[in-house]
Amino acid sequence: MRKIFCILVCIFILLSLSFLSYASEHLIPPEKEEYQEILAMKDDVLFHINYGGARTELNRDVEADEVKMERAYKVYANSELLKTKDIKKSLETSHYNWQIPVYTDGFTILADISKTASIPDDIPEDAKEMLKDDLNHWTVGAVYVYETETIAYDSTVAASLGEAGYNSNEYTYEVVSGLPGIRYPAAIIFNASEKPEFVIPVEEAAARAFHGDWPTAAKNGEKTDKPSDGQNNDTIKGFSVYYYDDVARASNSCNQSEIGLSYQKNAFDKKVITVLMFGAAGSLLTIAIKRKIKSNGEPTIT
């Protein structure tokens, strides 16, 4: 009996470690210098929430112990990302924010922490002077409040993959914002070979960007459920899992200011269909010519 108990405990520990490894994959790494820098900004985040415009949407002030800085998630911003051949390599040089999620009284609050690494030349001089103060320093930026939606990237990706019939522990992902046609955060899912395989919207605004009838990667051939009941609860529902190549093809044909993606068939498939159509037309024309020659009593074409 003791042996069986020990085996069960070991299995539980292994499963827990597996889940924690996946769940903490995008949390800010404690061994990096950024970790202490971000943790030190807790008072700034709390101030922007309680004394900024977001406060008007909340029932009360947020307490200090509700702000968990160690939950910071990395969100990349690269509108040209899907045009690059090596997504992982491109992300290494892409701009990113740390985003702090705060959950209180049924609300989700997201606070952006960003760093100005360079000052553009094509902006007014007074704007340049303002940016100099923040150059190479982390600062709190926009604060978003969601009343009817729980934003939890990691749980959403895991739920989406699970509902589509995949094991989330076999994949990794990165959250990217600003993709043409989507604009809102979406997760690019990488397989074991670190190749992009799927794209998953991680909030309702991103999910609404997919217009029309899109094929999904769900193994059962059906779209996954979307959280559309307007309720903010502890159950995270998944979004549809789309094929990366389909999303990249549609996004790359959009202007950066556009919102909304329509499914586009692979251009290769279109070319093949066109060739087949012309080939069939040519065959019918040849048959018609042969029949006409035969009816005139002339030698047939061989």
C-alpha positions as CSV (number, residue, x, y, z in Angstrom):
1,M,0.0,0.0,0.0
2,R,2.8,2.4,0.9
3,K,4.5,1.6,-2.4
4,I,1.3,2.4,-4.4
5,F,1.0,5.7,-2.4
6,C,4.6,6.7,-3.2
7,I,4.0,6.0,-6.9
8,L,0.8,8.1,-6.9
9,V,2.7,11.0,-5.1
10,C,5.5,10.8,-7.7
11,I,3.0,10.9,-10.6
12,F,1.3,13.9,-9.0
13,I,4.6,15.8,-8.6
14,L,5.6,15.1,-12.2
15,L,2.3,16.3,-13.5
16,S,2.5,19.4,-11.3
17,L,6.0,20.2,-12.5
18,S,4.9,19.7,-16.1
19,F,2.0,22.2,-15.6
20,L,4.1,24.7,-13.7
21,S,6.8,24.5,-16.4
22,Y,4.2,25.4,-19.0
23,A,2.4,27.9,-16.9
24,S,5.5,29.8,-15.9
25,E,7.1,29.8,-19.3
26,H,6.2,33.4,-20.1
27,L,6.5,34.8,-16.6
28,I,9.4,37.2,-16.2
29,P,12.5,35.1,-15.5
30,P,13.8,35.7,-12.0
31,E,17.4,35.2,-13.0
32,K,17.4,38.2,-15.4
33,E,18.2,41.8,-14.4
34,E,14.8,42.8,-15.7
35,Y,13.1,40.9,-13.0
36,Q,14.2,43.2,-10.2
37,E,13.6,46.2,-12.4
38,I,10.0,45.2,-13.0
39,L,9.3,44.1,-9.4
40,A,10.5,47.6,-8.3
41,M,7.7,49.2,-10.3
42,K,4.9,47.9,-8.2
43,D,4.1,51.3,-6.6
44,D,4.1,52.9,-10.1
45,V,1.6,50.3,-11.4
46,L,-0.6,50.7,-8.3
47,F,-0.6,54.5,-8.7
48,H,-1.5,54.4,-12.4
49,I,-4.4,52.0,-11.7
50,N,-5.8,53.9,-8.7
51,Y,-5.2,57.5,-9.9
52,G,-5.5,57.1,-13.7
53,G,-8.4,56.9,-16.0
54,A,-8.9,53.2,-15.3
55,R,-10.1,53.9,-11.8
56,T,-13.4,55.2,-13.0
57,E,-14.2,51.7,-14.3
58,L,-13.5,50.0,-11.0
59,N,-15.6,49.6,-7.9
60,R,-12.8,50.5,-5.5
61,D,-9.1,51.1,-5.2
62,V,-6.9,48.1,-5.9
63,E,-4.9,46.9,-2.9
64,A,-1.2,46.5,-3.0
65,D,-1.4,42.7,-2.3
66,E,-3.6,42.3,-5.4
67,V,-0.8,43.4,-7.7
68,K,1.4,40.4,-8.4
69,M,4.4,41.8,-10.4
70,E,5.8,38.3,-10.8
71,R,2.9,37.5,-13.1
72,A,4.3,39.9,-15.7
73,Y,3.9,38.5,-19.3
74,K,6.0,39.4,-22.3
75,V,4.0,40.8,-25.2
76,Y,5.8,41.5,-28.5
77,A,5.0,44.2,-30.9
78,N,6.1,43.6,-34.5
79,S,3.8,44.3,-37.4
80,E,6.2,42.8,-39.9
81,L,6.7,39.5,-38.0
82,L,4.6,37.2,-40.2
83,K,6.6,38.3,-43.2
84,T,9.9,37.0,-41.8
85,K,11.2,33.5,-42.5
86,D,12.5,32.8,-39.0
87,I,9.9,34.0,-36.5
88,K,11.9,33.0,-33.4
89,K,15.0,34.9,-34.6
90,S,12.9,37.9,-35.5
91,L,11.4,38.0,-32.0
92,E,14.8,38.3,-30.5
93,T,15.1,41.8,-31.9
94,S,11.5,42.8,-31.6
95,H,10.2,45.4,-29.3
96,Y,8.2,44.1,-26.3
97,N,6.3,45.2,-23.2
98,W,5.8,43.5,-19.9
99,Q,2.2,43.3,-19.1
100,I,0.9,43.0,-15.5
101,P,-2.4,41.3,-15.0
102,V,-4.4,42.2,-11.9
103,Y,-7.6,40.3,-11.0
104,T,-10.0,42.0,-8.6
105,D,-13.8,41.8,-8.0
106,G,-14.4,40.1,-11.4
107,F,-12.3,42.7,-13.3
108,T,-9.2,42.0,-15.3
109,I,-6.7,44.9,-15.3
110,L,-3.7,44.9,-17.6
111,A,-0.9,47.4,-17.0
112,D,1.7,47.8,-19.7
113,I,5.3,48.4,-18.8
114,S,7.5,49.5,-21.7
115,K,11.0,50.9,-22.4
116,T,12.0,53.5,-25.0
117,A,15.1,52.1,-26.6
118,S,15.6,54.8,-29.2
119,I,14.1,58.2,-30.3
120,P,12.7,58.5,-33.8
121,D,14.1,61.3,-35.9
122,D,10.7,62.1,-37.6
123,I,9.0,63.5,-34.5
124,P,8.8,67.1,-33.1
125,E,11.6,68.3,-31.0
126,D,9.5,68.8,-27.9
127,A,8.4,65.2,-28.1
128,K,12.1,64.1,-28.4
129,E,12.9,66.0,-25.2
130,M,10.0,64.3,-23.4
131,L,11.2,60.9,-24.5
132,K,14.8,61.6,-23.4
133,D,13.7,61.4,-19.7
134,D,12.3,57.8,-20.3
135,L,15.1,56.6,-22.6
136,N,16.2,53.1,-21.6
137,H,14.0,53.2,-18.5
138,W,10.9,51.0,-17.8
139,T,7.8,53.1,-17.4
140,V,4.1,52.3,-16.9
141,G,2.1,53.0,-20.0
142,A,-1.5,52.1,-20.9
143,V,-3.8,50.5,-18.3
144,Y,-6.8,48.4,-19.7
145,V,-9.8,47.3,-17.7
146,Y,-12.0,44.3,-18.8
147,E,-15.3,43.9,-16.9
148,T,-16.8,40.9,-18.7
149,E,-13.7,39.0,-19.8
150,T,-10.9,37.3,-18.0
151,I,-7.6,37.8,-19.7
152,A,-5.2,35.1,-18.9
153,Y,-2.9,34.3,-21.9
154,D,-1.4,31.1,-20.6
155,S,-4.7,29.5,-19.5
156,T,-6.4,30.6,-22.8
157,V,-3.7,29.0,-25.0
158,A,-3.8,25.8,-22.9
159,A,-7.6,25.6,-23.1
160,S,-7.7,26.3,-26.8
161,L,-5.2,23.6,-27.6
162,G,-6.9,21.2,-25.3
163,E,-10.4,21.8,-26.8
164,A,-8.9,21.3,-30.3
165,G,-7.4,18.0,-29.3
166,Y,-3.8,18.9,-28.6
167,N,-1.5,18.5,-25.6
168,S,-0.4,22.0,-24.7
169,N,2.8,20.7,-23.1
170,E,4.0,19.7,-26.5
171,Y,3.9,23.3,-27.8
172,T,5.4,26.7,-26.9
173,Y,4.0,30.1,-27.7
174,E,4.7,33.8,-27.9
175,V,2.1,36.6,-27.6
176,V,2.3,39.2,-30.3
177,S,0.3,42.4,-30.7
178,G,-0.1,44.7,-33.7
179,L,-0.3,42.1,-36.4
180,P,-2.0,43.5,-39.5
181,G,-5.7,42.6,-39.6
182,I,-5.7,41.4,-36.0
183,R,-4.1,44.2,-34.1
184,Y,-5.0,42.7,-30.7
185,P,-2.9,40.1,-28.9
186,A,-2.6,36.7,-30.5
187,A,-0.5,33.7,-29.6
188,I,1.8,32.1,-32.2
189,I,2.1,28.5,-31.4
190,F,5.4,26.6,-32.0
191,N,5.8,22.9,-32.4
192,A,8.7,20.8,-31.0
193,S,10.8,21.8,-34.0
194,E,10.3,25.5,-33.0
195,K,8.4,26.0,-36.3
196,P,5.2,28.2,-36.1
197,E,2.2,25.9,-36.5
198,F,-0.9,27.6,-35.2
199,V,-2.2,31.1,-34.3
200,I,-4.7,31.5,-31.4
201,P,-6.5,34.8,-30.5
202,V,-6.1,35.3,-26.8
203,E,-8.9,37.8,-26.2
204,E,-12.3,38.3,-27.7
205,A,-11.3,41.4,-29.6
206,A,-8.7,39.4,-31.5
207,A,-11.1,36.5,-32.1
208,R,-13.6,38.9,-33.7
209,A,-10.9,39.8,-36.3
210,F,-11.4,36.5,-38.0
211,H,-14.2,37.1,-40.5
212,G,-16.2,34.6,-42.5
213,D,-15.6,30.8,-42.6
214,W,-12.1,29.9,-41.5
215,P,-10.7,26.3,-41.5
216,T,-9.5,25.4,-38.0
217,A,-6.9,23.0,-36.8
218,A,-9.3,21.3,-34.4
219,K,-8.8,17.5,-34.7
220,N,-12.6,17.0,-34.6
221,G,-13.0,19.3,-37.5
222,E,-15.1,21.7,-35.5
223,K,-14.4,25.2,-34.1
224,T,-13.7,25.5,-30.4
225,D,-16.1,27.3,-28.2
226,K,-15.6,31.0,-27.8
227,P,-16.3,32.9,-24.5
228,S,-19.3,34.9,-25.7
229,D,-21.7,34.7,-22.7
230,G,-20.4,38.0,-21.3
231,Q,-19.6,36.4,-18.0
232,N,-16.3,36.9,-16.2
233,N,-15.6,33.7,-14.2
234,D,-12.8,31.4,-13.3
235,T,-13.4,29.0,-16.2
236,I,-11.2,29.9,-19.1
237,K,-12.7,28.9,-22.4
238,G,-10.6,28.4,-25.5
239,F,-10.7,30.2,-28.9
240,S,-10.4,28.6,-32.3
241,V,-7.0,27.3,-33.3
242,Y,-6.0,28.5,-36.8
243,Y,-3.2,27.3,-39.1
244,Y,-0.3,29.6,-39.0
245,D,0.2,29.6,-42.8
246,D,-3.5,30.6,-43.3
247,V,-3.2,33.5,-40.9
248,A,0.1,34.7,-42.2
249,R,-1.2,34.7,-45.8
250,A,-4.3,36.8,-44.8
251,S,-2.4,39.1,-42.5
252,N,0.4,39.9,-45.0
253,S,-2.2,41.0,-47.5
254,C,-3.7,43.6,-45.1
255,N,-2.8,47.2,-44.5
256,Q,-1.4,47.9,-41.1
257,S,-4.4,50.0,-40.2
258,E,-6.9,47.3,-41.2
259,I,-8.8,45.2,-38.7
260,G,-10.4,42.0,-39.9
261,L,-9.0,38.9,-41.7
262,S,-10.8,36.9,-44.4
263,Y,-9.7,33.4,-45.3
264,Q,-7.7,33.2,-48.5
265,K,-6.9,30.0,-50.2
266,N,-3.3,29.2,-50.9
267,A,-2.1,30.8,-54.2
268,F,-0.5,27.5,-55.2
269,D,-3.8,25.8,-55.0
270,K,-5.4,28.5,-57.2
271,K,-2.6,28.1,-59.7
272,V,-3.1,24.4,-59.8
273,I,-6.8,24.8,-60.3
274,T,-6.2,27.3,-63.1
275,V,-3.8,25.0,-64.9
276,L,-6.2,22.1,-64.6
277,M,-9.0,24.2,-66.0
278,F,-6.9,25.3,-69.0
279,G,-5.7,21.7,-69.4
280,A,-9.3,20.4,-69.4
281,A,-10.4,23.1,-71.9
282,G,-7.5,22.2,-74.2
283,S,-8.4,18.5,-74.1
284,L,-12.0,19.3,-74.9
285,L,-10.9,21.5,-77.8
286,T,-8.7,18.8,-79.2
287,I,-11.5,16.3,-79.0
288,A,-13.8,18.7,-80.8
289,I,-11.3,19.2,-83.6
290,K,-10.8,15.5,-84.1
291,R,-14.6,14.9,-84.3
292,K,-15.0,17.7,-86.8
293,I,-12.2,16.3,-89.0
294,K,-13.7,12.9,-88.9
295,S,-17.1,14.2,-89.9
296,N,-15.4,15.9,-93.0
297,G,-13.8,12.6,-94.0
298,E,-10.3,14.0,-93.6
299,P,-7.4,12.2,-91.9
300,T,-7.7,12.2,-88.1
301,I,-5.1,13.8,-85.9
302,T,-2.8,11.2,-84.2
